[in-house]
């Protein structure tokens, strides 16, 4: 079932990119960019049997960052930063010094 959906998403993606390139004002271009990123998220979710967490996080970060300008009542940029921080590898614990008796 994933393949027919991915084919439709691919077609929608091509149309969205084409429409975005035709826009001369920033507002509509941002709307098409949001649609483009959303379609990338669908592709990432369905392309493999198990979605790649880092890829999903990357698209979620981008979508939240872009949506921050559309939704004034939510601090989506802060939420995006949380997603970005979760992508960073955890710092390695420093080795414990050995105590000599």
C-alpha positions as CSV (number, residue, x, y, z in Angstrom):
1,X,0.0,0.0,0.0
2,X,2.9,2.4,0.6
3,X,4.1,2.5,-3.0
4,X,0.9,4.0,-4.5
5,X,0.9,6.6,-1.8
6,X,4.6,7.4,-2.4
7,X,3.9,7.7,-6.1
8,X,1.1,10.3,-5.4
9,X,3.3,12.1,-2.9
10,X,6.1,12.2,-5.5
11,X,3.7,13.9,-8.0
12,X,2.4,16.3,-5.4
13,X,6.0,17.1,-4.5
14,X,6.9,18.0,-8.1
15,X,3.8,20.2,-8.4
16,X,4.6,21.9,-5.0
17,X,8.2,22.6,-5.9
18,X,7.1,24.0,-9.3
19,X,4.5,26.2,-7.7
20,X,7.0,27.5,-5.1
21,X,9.5,28.5,-7.7
22,X,6.8,30.5,-9.5
23,X,5.9,32.6,-6.4
24,X,7.3,36.1,-6.3
25,X,6.2,37.0,-2.8
26,X,7.5,35.4,0.4
27,X,4.2,34.5,2.0
28,X,2.9,32.1,-0.6
29,X,6.4,30.8,-1.2
30,X,6.6,29.9,2.5
31,X,3.2,28.1,2.3
32,X,4.5,26.0,-0.6
33,X,7.7,25.3,1.3
34,X,5.7,24.1,4.2
35,X,3.7,21.8,1.9
36,X,7.0,20.6,0.4
37,X,8.5,19.8,3.8
38,X,5.3,18.0,4.8
39,X,5.5,15.8,1.7
40,X,9.1,15.0,2.6
41,X,7.9,13.9,6.0
42,X,5.3,11.6,4.4
43,X,8.0,10.1,2.2
44,X,10.3,9.6,5.2
45,X,7.5,7.9,7.1
46,X,6.6,5.5,4.4
47,X,9.8,4.9,2.4
48,X,11.1,2.2,4.7
49,X,9.5,-0.4,6.9
50,X,10.7,1.5,10.0
51,X,11.1,5.3,9.6
52,X,14.6,6.6,10.3
53,X,14.3,8.6,13.6
54,X,17.0,11.2,12.6
55,X,15.3,11.9,9.2
56,X,11.9,12.3,10.9
57,X,13.4,14.7,13.5
58,X,15.1,16.7,10.7
59,X,11.8,17.3,8.9
60,X,9.9,17.9,12.1
61,X,12.5,20.5,13.1
62,X,12.1,22.2,9.7
63,X,8.3,22.1,9.8
64,X,8.1,23.5,13.3
65,X,10.6,26.3,12.5
66,X,8.7,27.3,9.4
67,X,5.3,27.1,11.2
68,X,6.5,29.4,13.9
69,X,5.9,32.3,11.6
70,X,2.3,31.1,10.9
71,X,1.1,30.5,14.5
72,X,1.7,33.5,16.7
73,X,0.1,31.9,19.8
74,X,2.6,29.0,20.0
75,X,6.3,29.0,20.5
76,X,7.1,26.5,17.9
77,X,10.7,27.6,17.5
78,X,11.3,26.5,21.1
79,X,9.7,23.1,20.3
80,X,11.9,22.9,17.2
81,X,14.9,23.5,19.4
82,X,13.9,20.6,21.6
83,X,13.7,18.3,18.6
84,X,17.1,19.6,17.4
85,X,18.6,19.0,20.8
86,X,17.4,15.4,20.8
87,X,19.4,14.8,17.6
88,X,22.7,15.6,19.3
89,X,24.6,12.6,20.6
90,X,24.7,12.3,24.4
91,X,28.0,13.5,25.9
92,X,30.2,10.7,27.0
93,X,30.6,10.3,30.7
94,X,34.1,11.1,31.8
95,X,36.0,8.1,33.2
96,X,36.1,7.9,36.9
97,X,39.5,8.4,38.4
98,X,40.8,5.4,40.2
99,X,41.6,5.8,43.8
100,X,44.9,4.3,45.0
101,X,44.8,2.7,48.5
